[in-house]
Structures are given as structure tokens and as C-alpha cells.
Amino acid sequence: MKSLRVYTVCAGLLIASFLAWNISSAQEMRTLASKHVLLQFPPERDLQGRELSAEVERCYDFMNRSINDSLPRNITVALDWSASESASNFRTGRVTVGLNRPAAGGEIKGSQIHEIARSIAQLGLNNLSQGSLREDTEFLFEGMMEILAHEYDHSSRSLDTAWATARLLDEMGALGIAHQRVWSEFSGGKRSHRNAAPGITFFLMVRDLYDRSRPVKFFETLRKNSLLNGLSATFRRPVAELEAAWLKKARAYEIPEEITIRAGGVPQLKKSNAEAVRPGENAKISLFIEDPDNDLYPESVFVRDRRSGKTFQSTIENESFTVTIPVPPDCPAGQYSWQAIAIDETGNLRSWTGTYSVN
């Protein structure tokens, strides 16, 4: 009996401590209430939180109109400067916005507003589809979230390079519903312009074929349908036909030599190295690129090998963006050209050319 009392007392102390910790944590957050949004933020971010409060309410209004009044009447938006990823729960109407991310274009407040807009859009789309955000649909959620967020912050021009990325992914054999529906494998668990490009271009193509409202209708259809059934039911044509139209448009896109969204942040090639190789070896192209805004990822630097007609994606090696190109044993000696294309998170695009030698 004594041991039971001790156990009960200990359990009570643990529960009390847990409740006290939660109360303390809640008290540490500042809150601002507007018509539809309860905004939460740490007290040390008081000025930034207050500056963003009116913006968050405007964002709610825009997204609610854009997603057929699908947001809950009242939502909670928690700003978290320690988290790099955002999350939403359509059942509770809560959005946690991770703001510990590189600022695209060096614009800190602009990037914060974009992230808030993305997160509220995700909540609305997931609510409209009744929780259909999952592995096989995530690429379409990502694409629509980016479209809506860029439309909200008047930066839709940044979407232009999504077509360039889609074209390059197609050249790598990595564009298509079968590839993108395995989201974790395609994206590597990373959110980036490169990974959002397939969903962005798919819905831009759909808007051209139908109207602006049809993509939103697709998310509503997902409530009671699988991905493929939802696509065919919404657009009233076979999925293979939809995909063919999408791929055709991506393949027809002519990638320009440059696209400038923010002049001060464009990637600049400072030096490139390509050592001579023999047939049967690998040619290594090393690109030393200056990235003023620190928003150029290796998976968004591509190299087209003019000899083989193949396109490759870079990795980081010794502080350079590096691409390895296989040279077959029967390759004739000579000089072969390559084209590098870099697309940063802001949407700036730059391309450069060079050569490598086979002796």
C-alpha cells in the first residue's frame, strides 16, 4: 500500500511538471488575433511578429478566395524561427511556419511572407481534399502551393524557370507522373524550386487547356478518389493523354541563356575545370559558381553533354558544382562541348559553355 501511495505521488508530480511545462511554453508565445487568424510568435520576435500580423490576415483572405472558401473560419499560425520546415493540420486548423530557411533573393521579409503563404495554401488545399496530402500527391500539392504563394506576393515571374527545370528533368528521364508520385525518392526529402517545378508546370499547362479554377477542382475531387482517378475525373480525359500534353509542352520550351529575377543575386561562373580524359574514363566538369544569395542548390545545376546528348545533375565536390560524364571506350579523340545551366531558388537562370578533351 505504501509503495502504491509513493507511485501515485510520483505520477502526480510528473503530470504536474508536464502541465506546468506546457503552460510555461504557451505563456512564452506572444499572440495577436485578427478576424480569422490567431498569430503566435516568440516574445523576442515581437517586432517582426507585429509587422507580419496584418500580412497574415491578408494572406488568409487571398488563399480562402483562391481555394473556394476552403480554409477554416479561424486558423492558428505559429511562426517558428528555429524550424526549417513548415507543417499544417487541417483537422485543428493550425499552421506552423518554419522560417529558418535561406532567404530567396536575399529578401528576408519577402521570403517569410512567401513561406507563410505556402503554408496557408497547404492548409486550404489539404482541407479541401480532406487530408489527401500524401506521398503520391505531394508533387501536385507542392506545385499548387508555389503557384498560389507567388501569385499572392506578386512574384509569378519566378515561375518562368519552372519550365526550364521541367525540360532539363525530362532530358534526364526524370519527368512524368510515375517519377513524381514517388515523392520521397524524387525529392530526396528536400523542398526546392527544382522539386516543385513538375507540379508547377503541370498545373500551368492545365490552366492553359481549361481554366484557372480547374486545378482547385482537382483537389476537391481527391476527397473520394486516388491520384489517377482524380486526374481523369477532373479533366475528363485519360491520364496518359494529360501527361503527354504536359511533356510535349515541357519539351517544346526553349531554355534562354538567362532569366533575371533579381539582378544582385544572379549566379556567376568564376572558373570551370575539365581535365583531359581517355576513352573509357569519366570526364569531370567542375564549376566554381559565385552564389550571392546562397540559394543555389547542386540539384539545380545541370550540364548538357553535347557529345552524348545527355543531361546530368551536379553534386558538391571541393567547393565546386561537379558533374561526371561517362566517356565510352570507343569514343573518338577530340574536343567536346558542354552547356551548364544554373537555376537558383529566386528563379534567376544563367548558362555557360565549355569543352572537355578526350585524348
C-alpha positions as CSV (number, residue, x, y, z in Angstrom):
1,M,0.0,0.0,0.0
2,K,2.9,2.3,0.9
3,S,4.6,1.7,-2.5
4,L,1.3,2.4,-4.2
5,R,1.0,5.8,-2.5
6,V,4.6,6.6,-3.4
7,Y,3.9,5.7,-7.0
8,T,0.7,7.8,-7.1
9,V,2.6,10.8,-5.6
10,C,5.4,10.4,-8.1
11,A,3.0,10.1,-11.0
12,G,1.1,13.2,-9.8
13,L,4.3,15.2,-9.6
14,L,5.3,14.1,-13.2
15,I,1.9,15.1,-14.5
16,A,2.0,18.4,-12.7
17,S,5.5,19.1,-14.1
18,F,4.4,18.2,-17.6
19,L,1.3,20.5,-17.4
20,A,3.5,23.3,-15.9
21,W,6.0,23.0,-18.7
22,N,3.2,23.2,-21.3
23,I,1.6,26.2,-19.6
24,S,5.0,27.8,-19.4
25,S,5.7,27.1,-23.1
26,A,2.3,28.6,-24.1
27,Q,3.0,31.7,-22.0
28,E,6.3,32.2,-23.8
29,M,4.5,32.7,-27.1
30,R,3.0,36.1,-27.9
31,T,-0.3,36.1,-29.7
32,L,-2.1,38.6,-31.9
33,A,-5.7,38.0,-33.0
34,S,-7.2,39.3,-36.2
35,K,-10.5,38.5,-37.9
36,H,-9.6,34.9,-39.0
37,V,-6.0,34.4,-37.7
38,L,-4.5,33.8,-34.3
39,L,-0.8,34.6,-34.8
40,Q,1.7,33.1,-32.4
41,F,5.4,34.1,-32.2
42,P,8.2,34.1,-29.6
43,P,8.5,37.3,-27.5
44,E,12.0,38.0,-28.8
45,R,10.4,38.3,-32.3
46,D,7.8,40.8,-31.1
47,L,8.6,43.5,-33.7
48,Q,8.7,41.0,-36.6
49,G,5.5,39.3,-35.4
50,R,3.6,42.5,-35.3
51,E,4.9,43.6,-38.7
52,L,3.7,40.3,-40.2
53,S,0.3,40.2,-38.4
54,A,-1.7,42.3,-41.0
55,E,0.1,40.5,-43.8
56,V,-1.1,37.1,-42.5
57,E,-4.7,38.2,-42.4
58,R,-4.5,39.5,-46.0
59,C,-2.9,36.2,-47.0
60,Y,-5.8,34.3,-45.4
61,D,-8.3,36.3,-47.4
62,F,-6.4,35.7,-50.7
63,M,-6.0,32.0,-50.1
64,N,-9.5,31.5,-49.0
65,R,-10.8,33.1,-52.2
66,S,-8.4,31.2,-54.3
67,I,-9.3,27.8,-52.8
68,N,-13.1,28.0,-52.9
69,D,-13.5,29.2,-49.3
70,S,-11.8,26.1,-48.1
71,L,-9.9,27.5,-45.1
72,P,-11.5,27.0,-41.6
73,R,-13.2,30.2,-40.4
74,N,-10.4,30.6,-37.8
75,I,-6.9,29.3,-38.0
76,T,-3.8,29.5,-35.8
77,V,-0.5,30.4,-37.5
78,A,2.6,29.8,-35.3
79,L,5.9,31.4,-36.5
80,D,8.9,29.3,-35.7
81,W,12.4,30.8,-36.4
82,S,14.1,27.6,-35.2
83,A,12.4,25.2,-37.7
84,S,13.4,24.9,-41.3
85,E,10.2,23.1,-42.4
86,S,6.5,24.0,-42.2
87,A,3.5,21.9,-41.3
88,S,-0.2,22.2,-41.2
89,N,-3.0,20.2,-39.6
90,F,-6.4,20.6,-41.4
91,R,-8.2,19.0,-38.5
92,T,-7.1,21.6,-36.0
93,G,-6.7,24.5,-38.4
94,R,-3.2,25.0,-37.2
95,V,-0.2,26.0,-39.3
96,T,3.4,26.0,-38.1
97,V,5.7,28.1,-40.3
98,G,9.4,27.2,-40.3
99,L,11.3,30.4,-41.0
100,N,14.9,29.1,-40.6
101,R,15.5,28.8,-44.3
102,P,17.8,30.7,-46.8
103,A,16.1,33.9,-47.9
104,A,15.5,33.6,-51.6
105,G,16.8,36.7,-53.3
106,G,18.3,37.8,-50.0
107,E,14.9,39.3,-49.2
108,I,14.2,38.1,-45.6
109,K,10.7,39.6,-45.1
110,G,9.7,38.6,-48.6
111,S,10.8,35.1,-48.0
112,Q,9.0,34.9,-44.7
113,I,5.7,36.1,-46.4
114,H,6.2,33.6,-49.2
115,E,6.6,30.8,-46.6
116,I,3.6,31.9,-44.7
117,A,1.6,32.0,-47.9
118,R,2.7,28.5,-48.9
119,S,1.8,27.1,-45.5
120,I,-1.7,28.6,-45.5
121,A,-2.2,27.4,-49.1
122,Q,-1.2,23.9,-47.9
123,L,-3.8,24.1,-45.1
124,G,-6.5,25.1,-47.5
125,L,-5.7,22.5,-50.2
126,N,-5.5,19.8,-47.6
127,N,-8.8,20.8,-46.0
128,L,-10.4,21.0,-49.4
129,S,-9.2,17.4,-50.2
130,Q,-9.9,16.2,-46.7
131,G,-6.4,15.1,-45.9
132,S,-5.2,13.9,-49.4
133,L,-1.7,15.2,-49.0
134,R,0.4,12.0,-49.2
135,E,3.4,10.5,-50.9
136,D,1.8,10.2,-54.4
137,T,0.1,13.5,-54.4
138,E,2.7,15.7,-52.8
139,F,4.3,16.9,-56.0
140,L,0.9,18.4,-57.1
141,F,0.4,20.0,-53.7
142,E,3.9,21.5,-53.9
143,G,3.2,22.8,-57.4
144,M,-0.1,24.4,-56.5
145,M,1.2,25.8,-53.2
146,E,4.0,27.6,-55.1
147,I,1.7,29.0,-57.8
148,L,-0.6,30.4,-55.2
149,A,2.2,31.8,-53.0
150,H,3.8,33.5,-55.9
151,E,0.5,34.9,-57.1
152,Y,-0.1,36.3,-53.6
153,D,3.3,38.0,-53.3
154,H,3.2,39.2,-56.9
155,S,6.3,37.2,-57.9
156,S,4.8,34.9,-60.5
157,R,7.7,35.8,-62.9
158,S,9.8,33.5,-60.7
159,L,7.7,30.6,-62.0
160,D,9.2,31.1,-65.6
161,T,12.2,29.0,-64.8
162,A,10.0,26.0,-63.7
163,W,9.6,25.2,-67.4
164,A,13.4,25.2,-67.8
165,T,13.7,22.9,-64.9
166,A,11.0,20.6,-66.3
167,R,12.7,20.5,-69.7
168,L,16.0,19.5,-68.1
169,L,14.4,16.9,-65.8
170,D,12.7,15.4,-68.9
171,E,16.1,15.2,-70.7
172,M,17.3,13.2,-67.7
173,G,14.3,10.9,-67.9
174,A,13.0,12.2,-64.6
175,L,9.8,14.0,-65.6
176,G,6.4,12.2,-65.5
177,I,3.7,11.2,-63.1
178,A,5.4,7.8,-62.4
179,H,8.6,9.6,-61.3
180,Q,7.0,12.4,-59.3
181,R,4.4,10.3,-57.5
182,V,7.3,8.6,-55.7
183,W,7.9,11.9,-54.0
184,S,10.4,10.9,-51.3
185,E,12.7,9.3,-54.0
186,F,12.3,12.1,-56.5
187,S,12.7,15.0,-54.0
188,G,15.2,13.3,-51.6
189,G,13.0,14.8,-48.8
190,K,14.1,18.3,-49.8
191,R,11.9,21.2,-50.8
192,S,13.3,23.3,-53.6
193,H,12.5,25.1,-56.9
194,R,13.7,22.0,-58.8
195,N,11.4,19.7,-56.9
196,A,8.3,21.9,-57.2
197,A,8.8,22.5,-60.9
198,P,6.9,19.4,-62.1
199,G,3.8,20.3,-60.2
200,I,4.0,23.9,-61.1
201,T,4.3,23.2,-64.9
202,F,1.6,20.5,-64.8
203,F,-0.9,23.0,-63.3
204,L,0.2,25.9,-65.6
205,M,-0.4,23.5,-68.5
206,V,-3.9,22.6,-67.1
207,R,-4.8,26.3,-66.7
208,D,-3.9,26.8,-70.4
209,L,-6.0,23.8,-71.5
210,Y,-9.0,24.5,-69.3
211,D,-9.3,27.5,-66.9
212,R,-7.8,28.8,-63.6
213,S,-10.4,27.1,-61.5
214,R,-9.8,23.5,-62.7
215,P,-6.7,22.8,-60.6
216,V,-8.5,23.7,-57.4
217,K,-11.4,21.4,-58.5
218,F,-8.9,18.6,-58.8
219,F,-8.0,18.8,-55.0
220,E,-11.7,18.7,-54.2
221,T,-12.1,15.5,-56.4
222,L,-9.2,13.9,-54.4
223,R,-11.6,13.6,-51.4
224,K,-13.0,10.4,-52.8
225,N,-10.5,9.4,-55.5
226,S,-7.0,8.1,-55.9
227,L,-4.4,10.3,-57.7
228,L,-5.0,8.8,-61.1
229,N,-8.8,8.6,-60.8
230,G,-8.9,12.1,-59.5
231,L,-6.9,13.4,-62.6
232,S,-9.1,11.6,-65.1
233,A,-12.4,12.6,-63.3
234,T,-11.4,16.3,-63.0
235,F,-10.0,16.8,-66.5
236,R,-12.3,14.3,-68.3
237,R,-9.6,12.6,-70.3
238,P,-7.2,9.7,-69.9
239,V,-4.2,10.4,-67.6
240,A,-1.8,9.3,-70.4
241,E,-3.3,12.0,-72.6
242,L,-2.9,14.6,-69.9
243,E,0.7,13.6,-69.3
244,A,1.5,13.6,-73.0
245,A,0.3,17.2,-73.2
246,W,2.4,18.2,-70.2
247,L,5.6,16.5,-71.5
248,K,5.0,18.0,-75.0
249,K,4.9,21.5,-73.6
250,A,8.0,20.9,-71.5
251,R,9.9,19.5,-74.4
252,A,8.9,22.5,-76.6
253,Y,10.3,25.0,-74.1
254,E,13.4,26.7,-75.4
255,I,15.7,27.5,-72.4
256,P,17.1,31.0,-72.7
257,E,20.6,31.9,-71.9
258,E,19.5,33.9,-68.9
259,I,16.5,34.9,-66.9
260,T,16.9,37.7,-64.3
261,I,14.5,38.0,-61.4
262,R,16.9,39.8,-59.0
263,A,20.0,41.3,-60.7
264,G,22.0,41.5,-57.5
265,G,21.6,37.7,-56.8
266,V,22.3,36.0,-60.1
267,P,24.8,33.1,-60.0
268,Q,28.1,33.9,-61.7
269,L,30.6,31.4,-63.0
270,K,34.1,32.3,-61.8
271,K,36.0,29.4,-63.2
272,S,35.5,26.0,-64.7
273,N,37.8,23.0,-64.9
274,A,37.7,20.0,-67.2
275,E,40.8,17.7,-67.3
276,A,41.5,15.7,-70.4
277,V,40.5,12.1,-70.2
278,R,40.9,8.9,-72.2
279,P,38.2,6.7,-73.8
280,G,36.5,4.6,-71.1
281,E,37.2,7.2,-68.4
282,N,34.9,9.8,-66.8
283,A,35.1,13.4,-67.7
284,K,34.7,15.6,-64.7
285,I,33.4,19.2,-65.1
286,S,34.0,21.4,-62.1
287,L,32.1,24.7,-61.9
288,F,33.1,27.3,-59.4
289,I,30.0,29.4,-59.1
290,E,29.5,32.5,-57.0
291,D,26.1,32.5,-55.4
292,P,25.5,35.9,-53.8
293,D,22.2,34.9,-52.1
294,N,23.3,31.4,-51.1
295,D,20.2,29.9,-52.7
296,L,21.7,27.8,-55.5
297,Y,21.4,24.1,-54.8
298,P,23.5,21.4,-56.6
299,E,20.4,19.6,-57.9
300,S,19.5,22.8,-59.7
301,V,22.8,23.0,-61.7
302,F,22.6,20.9,-64.8
303,V,25.2,20.1,-67.5
304,R,24.2,19.1,-71.1
305,D,26.8,16.9,-72.8
306,R,26.7,17.8,-76.5
307,R,28.6,14.6,-77.4
308,S,26.1,12.1,-75.9
309,G,23.0,14.4,-75.9
310,K,22.6,13.5,-72.2
311,T,21.9,15.9,-69.3
312,F,23.4,15.5,-65.8
313,Q,22.8,17.0,-62.4
314,S,25.7,18.3,-60.3
315,T,26.9,17.5,-56.8
316,I,29.1,19.5,-54.5
317,E,32.8,18.4,-54.5
318,N,35.7,20.5,-53.2
319,E,33.5,23.7,-53.1
320,S,32.6,23.3,-56.8
321,F,29.4,22.2,-58.6
322,T,30.7,19.0,-60.2
323,V,29.3,16.8,-62.9
324,T,30.8,13.4,-64.0
325,I,30.2,12.5,-67.7
326,P,31.0,8.8,-68.7
327,V,33.1,8.5,-71.9
328,P,32.6,5.2,-73.7
329,P,35.7,3.1,-74.7
330,D,35.1,3.6,-78.4
331,C,34.8,7.4,-78.1
332,P,37.0,9.1,-80.8
333,A,39.6,11.5,-79.6
334,G,38.6,15.1,-79.9
335,Q,37.2,18.1,-78.1
336,Y,33.6,18.0,-76.9
337,S,31.4,20.8,-75.7
338,W,29.1,21.1,-72.7
339,Q,26.5,23.6,-71.5
340,A,25.9,24.3,-67.9
341,I,22.5,25.8,-66.7
342,A,22.1,27.1,-63.1
343,I,18.7,28.0,-61.7
344,D,18.5,29.4,-58.1
345,E,15.6,29.5,-55.7
346,T,14.7,33.0,-56.7
347,G,14.2,32.0,-60.3
348,N,17.4,33.5,-61.7
349,L,18.8,31.4,-64.6
350,R,22.3,31.6,-66.1
351,S,24.0,29.3,-68.6
352,W,27.6,28.9,-69.7
353,T,29.5,26.7,-72.2
354,G,32.9,25.0,-72.3
355,T,34.7,22.0,-73.6
356,Y,36.5,18.8,-72.4
357,S,39.1,16.8,-74.3
358,V,39.3,13.1,-75.0
359,N,42.9,12.0,-75.9
